[in-house]
Amino acid sequence: MRPSVLATQRRAAVRALAEALVALAPGERVAVAVDGVDGVGKTVLADQLAEVIGSLPDGARTVVRVGIDGFHHPRARRYARGTGPDTFYDDSYDYEAIRTCVLEPFRSGRPLTPAVFDVEADKAVTPSCVETAGDTLLLVDGIFLQRSELAGQWDAVVFVDAPFAVTVPRGNVRFDGHHDPDPEAATNRRYVEGQRLYVAQVRPREQASWVFDNTDLDRPLLSPRGSAGGSPGAH
């Protein structure tokens, strides 16, 4: 279910975060990760942030949106070592591609390539390049964005948070057919346990610049630098 940005508390939280992002390094390029587990609402939040920033008074930054889902490895690569949680965590994404196609060009002022792969069609894509201005705010949403392969690439990180009991059924709504809403179900093991590996190894909540608790879509809570405590699936 897509949250309403018109809900008073959500509007206030999204606007507060948008204003904080706009204030980062005025006049310079800024890359921000919108991190979090599957189904937590990263893409919707990033889209809403872009919308709100676009509606701020003159002087707000231009926003460019990119999603890590456009940088999947081919299916054969993702499943080459099996279907366990470790292969989901380690083999899903092409981090070299997102660095060389998005982050490095963005830093140097060259046009960036917003995607290289269509995961649904399981084939490479060649979208048009995107030009960016000198004060552009790049918002990249996705899972595993604080892995070591992307260390040092972000000027700030927003960790979008909610327990797996919320994110699994919320995320499964996107797919056709019946999907077990129980995070501990065998059908969810690859994804839930893979993300638990990330949480345990990287501690992304604690490393983030802000935590956006998205458990209640209409009443999110914004906290700086992981101050709200806890971790995904633990509350």
N, C-alpha and C positions, 0 to 999 in steps of 0.2 A: 504493500500500500504506500503510495507516494504521500509524504507529509505535506500539509498545507503551510506554505511559507507565510500565509496570512494569519495563522494562529499567533496570537500576541507574543507568547513567550518564545516561540521559535523565531519569529521575525526579529525580536530583540537580540537573541543569541547569534543568529546568522549575521545581523548587521554589526554587532560588536566585534565578531571575528573578522568580518570583511574590512572594517575600519582599521583593525590592528594589522591586517595584511597590507593594506594600502600604505600604512605608515612605515613599513619596512624599507630601509635604504632608499630614501627618496631620490628619484632621478636615475636609479640604477636598475639593471635587470635582477629580478628576484624569482627564484625557483622554490616552490612550496609543494611538499608532498602531503597528500590527503590519504593517510594510511589507515588500515583497520582490517578486520576479518571479513570474509564473505558475508553478504547479506546485511551488513551493519548500516549501509546507507551512504557510502563514500561518494559514489557518482552523483547521487541526488544532491548531497551537500555541496560538492564542488560546483555543480551547475547552479545551485542557488546562490553560492558565493559570487560566481561570475555575474549572475543577474543583478544582485544587489550592488556589487561594485560598479556595474554599468549604470546604475541609477543614482549613484552618489553625485554630489555637486561637482562642477568643473574642477579638474585637477586630479580626479581619480585615475588610476592606471588603466591601460588597455590590458585585457586578460586573454590569455591563450590557454585552451583546455586540451589536455592529452590524457588518455587512459592507458594503463599498463596492459590492459587486455589486448591492445593492438600489437603487443610484443611477445605473444606466446611462441613457444617452440612448436613445430609440427607435432601432430598427435603421435606419430611413430617415435619421436624423440621423447615425448613426455611419458610414454609408457614402456620405453625400451627396457628399463630395469625393473618393471613390475608395476603393481597398482597400490603399493603401500604408501603410508603417509610421508615417508622420507622422499619418495620419488615426486610426490606432489610438491613438497617444499623445495626440493633441489632442482627439479627438471622442468618446471612449468614455464619459466620465462627466460627470455634472451636479454640478459642485463647488459651485455656488450652492445647490443643493438640500441637499447634505449639511451645508453651513454653517447654512442657515436652518431645516432640519428636525431636525438632530441637535446640532451643536456649539453654536450660539448658545442654543437652549433649555436644553441641559445646563448651560451656564455660569450661566444666570440662574435655574435651579431650576424651569423650566417643563417639562411633559411633552415628551418627544422622540418623533419619528416614525421608527421604525427602518428603513423602506424606503419608496420611492415608485414602484418599477418592478420588474416581473417580466421579466427579460431572456429567459427561455425562452419565455414566452407573448407577449412583446413588447407588453406593455400596462401601464398604470398600475395601481397597487394602493393601497389605503387601509387599512393594518393599524392595529390598536389602538395608541394612544399608550402610552408607557412612563413611569411616574413614577420619579424618582430621589431618593435621600436626599442629605443634605448632604456625605457623605463617600464617595459612590459612585465607583468606578473604572470608567470607560468604556473598553472595549477595542474598537477599530475595526481590522478587518483588511482588507487590499486592496493592489492595486498602485498606484503613482504617488502615494502618500500624502504625499510631501514636495514635491510641486509647489508653485509659488509661490501658487497659488490657495488653498492650505491653510496657508500660512506663518503662524506664530504661533498656530496652533490647538491644538498638542500640548504637553502638559507633558513628555512623553518619547516617544521613538521606539525601537522594537525593529526592527532590520533583520534579516530572516530570509534567510540567505545559502546559496547552493549554485551551482555552475557550470551553465550552460545544458545541458551534456552530461548532467547529472543531472535538471534540472528539466523539460526538454522531454518526455522519455519518461515521467517520473513524472506530469506533468500530463496527457499524452495518454491515459493509462490511464483517465481519468475518462469518456472519450467512446466511443461505440459505433463499431465498424468499425476499419479499419486507419488508423493515423496514423504518419507517418514519424518515428522517434525522433531523426533527425539534425537538430540545431539549424540547420544551414545548408541544409536542404531548402527548395525553393521554397514548399511548403505551409506552412512555419513562418515564412516571411520577415516577414509582416505583424506578427506578435506578437513574435518575437525581436528584430527590428531596431527595432520600436517601443520595446521595453524597453531596448535599447541606447541609444536616444536619451535616455531618462530617466536612465540611469546616467551618460552623458557630460555631460548638462546640469546635473543636480542633485547628482551624487556622493552618493547617498543613504546609502551604507555609511559614508562618512566623517562624515556629519552626524548619524548615529544616536546615541542614548544607549547602546545595547547592540547588539552583533551576535551573533546566534544562528546559528552555522554548522550547517545542517541537512543537510549532504551525506550523512552517515550518520545515518539516522533514529534508530537506537538509541544512537548515540554522538555526540550534538551537542556543540558547544563554545560556551560563553558567554563573550563578551569585552566589556568596557566601552568605549564611545565609539570603536568602529571600530578598536580596537588590533590586531586580528588581521591587518590588511593585505589587499590584493587588492580584487577587485570581481567581480560576477557574470559568469560566462562567461570569466573571465580566469585561472582556476586549475583 
